[in-house]
């Protein structure tokens, strides 16, 4: 069974307050373009003597698995329930949701014209940590994207009179089409824990041919495969730019022995070749009927827990009494429940289709 350790440190200085906090009922994990979370409880035996160091809003908790850091974040809540002391923490980016742009345009770093949103996110963190008592020692990587935010006529600004929430600014930048995704990591650098924001442009992750999740090997529980035809279609009609008879129309479809189902994709695409590509991609995405959003797994040589990465595409093969599934899914998060006594360690992967239909916002563009 893996060896877990829970470490508490001061948020601003990194000074370790306790190297092995006795926690129970632990669940933690990361997520894509989000801070992730942790929930746990301090054992009643130690709740009184150790509770003072769990200073909500001023303490960091780190999860170590087999001597490697697996997660880190800020403790935001510690509320006694009888003899037990439950605690709640969120990843470091949750800190930005408690901070605001008090100077406007990140104290002169903006306004932004044709700016890389990755750079704006770096500026947000630089601004937040430059203020007195605001340094959380978070490092943002130097990834660059091809996306742009702000124009000469309409610069991207955060006016002083709006006092924009810094976390919401990061969320806004991460929603730019084909822009970026982000996640968080922690790692030991000597005896200090490096807190890092990982940027992916336009996406995090890669196709992992080295990992497999299979019934009878590392898949446990009862996988819940949904067959929902609301989004299914073998025929897609794509509408491009123009009006009336001048509007570009492309049809892509295939007969596959099933009842014919159709979908309309509305776009503002002017290039017919690009419109055809979008319509074909949409048709292929909508021909995937089974959906798998969660999968419970255990540590296994076919996919060691420490090898999981946010954004990766992985192969899943299920041969259950009630379903068969064979396909690629993207890991968008996971929750770890460390083992306790005879209870083994379990991980619940949060998944989405590798190829998925355009959402309503995409279709309106």
Backbone torsions as a table, in degrees:
resi	resn	phi	psi	omega
1	UNK	NA	138.5	-179.3
2	UNK	-60.9	150.2	178.9
3	UNK	-95.8	117.8	-180.0
4	UNK	-106.5	146.8	174.6
5	UNK	-141.5	139.8	-178.2
6	UNK	-117.1	119.8	-170.4
7	UNK	-114.8	135.6	178.5
8	UNK	-113.0	132.1	179.7
9	UNK	-136.4	161.6	174.3
10	UNK	-70.2	139.5	-174.3
11	UNK	-63.7	-44.8	-172.0
12	UNK	-82.3	-36.0	-173.0
13	UNK	-102.2	-20.3	-176.0
14	UNK	81.1	-0.4	179.6
15	UNK	-60.4	123.6	-178.2
16	UNK	-74.9	127.7	179.6
17	UNK	-97.4	-30.3	179.6
18	UNK	-154.8	129.9	-175.8
19	UNK	-89.9	-12.7	-176.5
20	UNK	-154.1	74.0	-177.9
21	UNK	-69.9	129.3	-177.3
22	UNK	-79.9	85.3	-178.4
23	UNK	-99.8	151.0	173.3
24	UNK	-128.5	170.8	176.2
25	UNK	54.3	38.6	-174.2
26	UNK	-79.8	133.7	169.2
27	UNK	-140.3	132.9	-179.5
28	UNK	-153.8	163.0	175.4
29	UNK	170.3	161.9	179.8
30	UNK	-94.1	175.4	175.5
31	UNK	-150.1	163.8	-179.3
32	UNK	-82.0	131.3	-178.6
33	UNK	50.5	41.7	177.8
34	UNK	-159.7	163.8	-173.0
35	UNK	-79.5	-17.0	-172.4
36	UNK	73.1	179.4	-175.0
37	UNK	-155.1	166.3	174.5
38	UNK	-141.8	139.6	169.8
39	UNK	-133.0	144.9	-178.2
40	UNK	-164.9	179.8	176.8
41	UNK	-140.2	139.3	175.4
42	UNK	-83.4	129.7	-177.7
43	UNK	-52.6	137.4	-179.7
44	UNK	-53.7	-30.2	-179.2
45	UNK	-62.6	-31.1	-175.2
46	UNK	-112.8	-3.4	-172.4
47	UNK	-56.4	-40.2	-176.7
48	UNK	-74.3	-45.5	-173.5
49	UNK	-73.8	-26.5	-174.5
50	UNK	-109.0	-4.9	-172.2
51	UNK	-63.6	-31.4	-175.3
52	UNK	-64.0	-30.8	-179.3
53	UNK	-75.7	-16.3	177.9
54	UNK	-86.5	63.5	-173.9
55	UNK	-81.5	102.1	-175.8
56	UNK	-56.7	130.8	179.9
57	UNK	84.5	-3.1	-178.9
58	UNK	-139.8	11.2	179.9
59	UNK	-133.4	148.0	178.9
60	UNK	-113.4	141.3	174.0
61	UNK	-116.5	135.2	-179.9
62	UNK	-119.1	138.4	177.4
63	UNK	-107.4	122.6	178.9
64	UNK	-111.0	130.2	177.9
65	UNK	-122.9	118.0	-178.4
66	UNK	50.3	47.5	174.4
67	UNK	72.8	3.7	176.0
68	UNK	-115.7	138.8	-179.9
69	UNK	-70.9	132.9	-177.4
70	UNK	-111.9	-21.2	-178.5
71	UNK	-166.3	154.2	174.5
72	UNK	-154.6	152.0	179.0
73	UNK	-174.3	179.6	-177.3
74	UNK	-95.8	134.3	175.0
75	UNK	-76.4	123.8	-178.8
76	UNK	-111.2	-16.2	-176.3
77	UNK	-150.8	135.3	173.7
78	UNK	-145.4	98.0	-172.6
79	UNK	-121.0	118.3	-177.9
80	UNK	-61.7	141.2	171.4
81	UNK	-128.9	92.3	-173.8
82	UNK	66.5	-129.2	179.9
83	UNK	-81.5	-15.1	-175.3
84	UNK	-92.1	149.7	179.2
85	UNK	-122.9	93.3	175.6
86	UNK	-70.1	144.9	176.3
87	UNK	-129.6	151.0	177.9
88	UNK	-131.8	136.9	179.8
89	UNK	-138.4	157.2	175.5
90	UNK	-133.1	157.2	179.8
91	UNK	-56.5	169.3	-170.7
92	UNK	-62.8	-29.0	-179.4
93	UNK	-67.8	-19.1	175.3
94	UNK	-61.0	-24.8	177.6
95	UNK	-60.2	-37.2	-178.5
96	UNK	-64.2	-22.9	178.0
97	UNK	-77.2	-4.4	173.5
98	UNK	-109.0	15.1	-178.6
99	UNK	-131.1	155.3	-174.9
100	UNK	-136.3	156.2	175.2
101	UNK	-81.4	97.2	-175.2
102	UNK	-88.2	-10.3	-177.5
103	UNK	-106.5	-19.2	-175.3
104	UNK	87.0	134.2	-179.9
105	UNK	50.0	38.5	175.9
106	UNK	53.7	45.2	177.7
107	UNK	57.6	48.0	174.0
108	UNK	91.5	-0.5	178.1
109	UNK	-75.2	-27.2	173.1
110	UNK	-106.8	-172.5	-0.2
111	UNK	-70.0	165.1	-171.8
112	UNK	-113.5	132.5	176.4
113	UNK	-125.9	121.9	-178.4
114	UNK	51.0	43.6	-176.1
115	UNK	-94.2	147.9	174.9
116	UNK	-73.3	122.9	179.6
117	UNK	-60.4	-25.4	175.2
118	UNK	-61.7	-41.4	179.3
119	UNK	-68.3	-36.5	178.9
120	UNK	-64.8	-39.0	177.2
121	UNK	-63.9	-41.1	175.5
122	UNK	-60.4	-39.7	179.0
123	UNK	-65.4	-37.0	178.0
124	UNK	-59.9	-48.5	-179.7
125	UNK	-65.7	-39.8	179.3
126	UNK	-62.5	-43.9	178.8
127	UNK	-62.8	-48.3	-176.8
128	UNK	-59.6	-40.8	-174.1
129	UNK	-86.1	-8.8	177.4
130	UNK	-82.8	-15.2	-178.3
131	UNK	-78.8	152.1	-179.4
132	UNK	-53.3	130.8	179.0
133	UNK	63.9	19.0	-176.6
134	UNK	-105.0	-0.2	-175.5
135	UNK	-78.9	112.7	177.0
136	UNK	-99.4	3.6	179.0
137	UNK	60.4	37.4	176.5
138	UNK	-92.2	133.7	178.1
139	UNK	-109.2	135.3	177.2
140	UNK	-109.4	131.6	-175.8
141	UNK	-69.4	172.0	-170.4
142	UNK	-98.3	23.2	178.8
143	UNK	-56.6	142.7	175.1
144	UNK	-118.2	146.0	178.0
145	UNK	-116.7	168.6	176.3
146	UNK	-92.9	-4.1	-179.5
147	UNK	-75.1	159.9	178.9
148	UNK	-134.0	147.4	174.4
149	UNK	-131.8	136.1	-178.6
150	UNK	86.6	143.1	176.4
151	UNK	-128.3	170.8	178.9
152	UNK	-61.0	-37.2	179.5
153	UNK	-80.6	-27.6	-175.9
154	UNK	-139.2	74.7	-179.3
155	UNK	-62.8	153.8	173.9
156	UNK	-81.9	116.6	-175.2
157	UNK	-129.2	156.1	170.8
158	UNK	-129.8	84.4	-173.4
159	UNK	-60.7	148.2	-179.8
160	UNK	-59.3	-38.3	-175.7
161	UNK	-71.8	-9.7	176.0
162	UNK	-94.8	-19.7	-178.9
163	UNK	44.6	59.5	-173.9
164	UNK	-61.0	139.6	173.7
165	UNK	-69.3	126.3	-173.8
166	UNK	-67.9	-34.1	177.2
167	UNK	-65.4	-39.4	178.7
168	UNK	-68.5	-31.8	175.9
169	UNK	-63.3	-45.2	178.1
170	UNK	-62.2	-43.2	178.4
171	UNK	-59.8	-41.4	-179.8
172	UNK	-63.3	-42.9	-179.2
173	UNK	-67.5	-33.6	-179.3
174	UNK	-74.4	-10.4	179.7
175	UNK	-93.4	-2.0	178.5
176	UNK	-65.1	132.0	-177.7
177	UNK	-56.5	133.3	178.3
178	UNK	52.7	33.4	-178.7
179	UNK	-96.1	-81.9	-174.9
180	UNK	-158.5	163.9	167.8
181	UNK	-131.5	160.4	-180.0
182	UNK	-143.6	160.0	174.3
183	UNK	-152.1	179.3	-177.7
184	UNK	-121.3	147.1	172.7
185	UNK	-138.6	158.7	172.2
186	UNK	-133.9	146.0	-179.8
187	UNK	-154.0	147.4	177.2
188	UNK	-71.5	132.9	169.5
189	UNK	-124.2	90.9	-169.1
190	UNK	70.1	-124.0	178.2
191	UNK	-103.2	10.0	177.6
192	UNK	-109.1	145.5	179.7
193	UNK	-94.9	113.9	176.8
194	UNK	-76.6	128.8	179.1
195	UNK	-105.6	116.8	-170.2
196	UNK	-130.5	141.2	170.9
197	UNK	-99.7	123.0	179.0
198	UNK	-97.9	124.8	177.5
199	UNK	-105.1	139.1	174.3
200	UNK	-124.2	130.4	-177.5
201	UNK	-130.1	118.7	-0.8
202	UNK	-83.3	-7.8	-176.7
203	UNK	-138.8	157.4	169.1
204	UNK	-86.4	156.7	170.2
205	UNK	88.5	175.0	179.2
206	UNK	-154.0	171.4	177.8
207	UNK	-76.0	122.8	-174.8
208	UNK	-104.0	93.0	176.7
209	UNK	-71.1	-16.8	-176.1
210	UNK	-86.1	-6.5	-178.3
211	UNK	-117.0	136.0	174.4
212	UNK	-138.3	147.4	178.0
213	UNK	-124.8	115.5	-168.3
214	UNK	-136.6	141.4	172.7
215	UNK	-56.9	134.4	179.4
216	UNK	89.9	-10.0	178.9
217	UNK	-114.9	-79.4	-176.2
218	UNK	-119.7	3.7	176.1
219	UNK	-93.6	129.9	-179.9
220	UNK	-126.6	179.0	-179.7
221	UNK	69.6	-156.5	180.0
222	UNK	-122.2	96.8	-180.0
223	UNK	-56.7	136.1	-176.5
224	UNK	-105.6	92.5	179.4
225	UNK	-93.0	123.5	-177.1
226	UNK	-101.5	132.3	172.5
227	UNK	-112.0	100.8	-175.5
228	UNK	-124.9	118.0	-175.6
229	UNK	-88.8	6.7	-179.3
230	UNK	-59.0	-34.4	-178.8
231	UNK	-105.6	3.1	-176.8
232	UNK	-78.2	142.7	174.3
233	UNK	-165.1	139.3	172.3
234	UNK	-97.8	-9.4	-178.9
235	UNK	-128.9	130.0	178.4
236	UNK	-127.8	128.2	174.3
237	UNK	-105.0	122.6	-178.4
238	UNK	-103.4	128.7	178.3
239	UNK	-108.0	123.5	-178.2
240	UNK	-100.8	-152.1	-178.2
241	UNK	-73.7	164.1	178.1
242	UNK	104.0	171.9	179.7
243	UNK	-132.5	153.0	176.2
244	UNK	58.1	-137.6	-177.2
245	UNK	-67.0	-18.7	-178.3
246	UNK	-84.5	-5.6	-177.4
247	UNK	-72.5	135.5	179.8
248	UNK	-74.8	133.8	179.7
249	UNK	-131.8	132.4	178.3
250	UNK	-131.4	135.4	178.1
251	UNK	-118.1	130.4	177.3
252	UNK	-133.9	129.2	-178.1
253	UNK	-164.0	173.8	179.4
254	UNK	-153.0	144.2	173.9
255	UNK	-90.0	129.5	-178.2
256	UNK	-134.5	20.9	177.0
257	UNK	83.9	-1.3	178.6
258	UNK	-101.7	164.1	174.7
259	UNK	-57.8	132.6	-176.5
260	UNK	-66.7	126.2	175.9
261	UNK	-128.0	140.2	-173.9
262	UNK	-125.2	156.5	177.0
263	UNK	-139.3	142.9	177.2
264	UNK	-106.3	127.0	179.4
265	UNK	-112.0	111.2	-179.7
266	UNK	-95.4	127.8	179.8
267	UNK	-137.2	175.7	172.6
268	UNK	-113.5	24.8	-176.5
269	UNK	-67.8	127.9	179.7
270	UNK	-93.9	-30.7	-178.0
271	UNK	-84.7	120.9	-175.3
272	UNK	-65.6	-36.5	178.7
273	UNK	-63.2	-43.6	178.2
274	UNK	-66.7	-35.5	177.7
275	UNK	-63.9	-42.2	178.3
276	UNK	-61.4	-40.7	179.9
277	UNK	-64.4	-42.4	179.8
278	UNK	-65.6	-40.1	-178.8
279	UNK	-68.1	-41.4	178.8
280	UNK	-65.4	-42.6	178.2
281	UNK	-61.1	-39.6	179.2
282	UNK	-66.6	-40.4	179.7
283	UNK	-64.1	-43.7	179.6
284	UNK	-63.3	-38.4	179.1
285	UNK	-67.1	-37.7	-176.4
286	UNK	-81.7	-7.8	176.3
287	UNK	-86.0	-2.5	176.3
288	UNK	-88.9	111.8	-175.3
289	UNK	-87.1	-50.0	-177.9
290	UNK	-69.5	142.9	177.5
291	UNK	-127.3	134.4	179.5
292	UNK	-126.5	116.2	-176.1
293	UNK	-105.3	-20.4	178.9
294	UNK	-143.8	150.5	178.2
295	UNK	-150.4	125.7	179.5
296	UNK	-92.2	128.9	-175.3
297	UNK	-133.1	166.7	172.3
298	UNK	-122.4	166.3	177.4
299	UNK	-65.3	135.8	-174.8
300	UNK	-160.2	148.1	177.6
301	UNK	-57.3	-26.1	179.1
302	UNK	-68.9	-21.8	178.5
303	UNK	-163.7	79.8	179.2
304	UNK	-59.1	140.7	-177.6
305	UNK	-55.6	-40.7	-176.8
306	UNK	-69.1	-10.8	179.7
307	UNK	-89.8	-6.3	-178.7
308	UNK	-66.9	139.6	177.2
309	UNK	-136.4	138.3	177.4
310	UNK	-61.8	134.6	176.5
311	UNK	92.6	-11.9	-178.1
312	UNK	-69.8	146.9	172.4
313	UNK	-95.4	128.9	-176.4
314	UNK	-129.8	153.3	-179.3
315	UNK	-89.3	130.7	-180.0
316	UNK	-124.7	126.4	179.2
317	UNK	-126.2	114.3	-177.8
318	UNK	-115.7	133.7	175.6
319	UNK	-132.4	74.1	-176.2
320	UNK	-96.3	162.0	178.5
321	UNK	-56.8	-31.3	-174.5
322	UNK	-105.9	-4.5	-177.2
323	UNK	-162.3	155.1	171.2
324	UNK	-126.4	136.0	-176.8
325	UNK	-145.9	134.9	178.1
326	UNK	-146.2	106.4	-177.3
327	UNK	-171.6	177.2	179.8
328	UNK	-103.0	135.8	178.3
329	UNK	-133.7	154.3	-179.8
330	UNK	-99.8	133.0	177.1
331	UNK	-81.3	116.6	179.8
332	UNK	-110.3	2.5	177.3
333	UNK	166.0	172.8	172.9
334	UNK	-160.7	160.0	176.5
335	UNK	-124.1	128.0	179.9
336	UNK	-104.7	134.7	170.8
337	UNK	-118.7	101.1	-178.5
338	UNK	-58.5	150.4	179.5
339	UNK	-68.0	157.8	-179.9
340	UNK	-149.4	113.5	-178.1
341	UNK	64.8	-121.6	179.3
342	UNK	-87.6	-4.6	178.4
343	UNK	-83.1	120.1	-176.5
344	UNK	-75.9	161.3	173.2
345	UNK	-63.7	136.9	177.9
346	UNK	-131.1	145.8	177.3
347	UNK	-129.0	130.4	175.3
348	UNK	-106.3	111.6	177.4
349	UNK	-77.6	139.0	171.6
350	UNK	-103.4	124.9	-167.5
351	UNK	-125.9	157.6	166.5
352	UNK	-142.8	163.2	179.3
353	UNK	-59.1	142.1	172.7
354	UNK	-65.6	-43.5	174.3
355	UNK	-112.9	114.5	-176.6
356	UNK	-128.7	154.8	179.5
357	UNK	-61.7	153.2	174.4
358	UNK	-63.5	140.5	178.0
359	UNK	-80.3	176.5	-174.0
360	UNK	-60.8	-34.5	-180.0
361	UNK	-65.3	-39.9	178.7
362	UNK	-63.8	-41.3	-174.9
363	UNK	-67.3	-25.1	-178.3
364	UNK	-83.4	-13.6	-176.0
365	UNK	-77.3	NA	NA
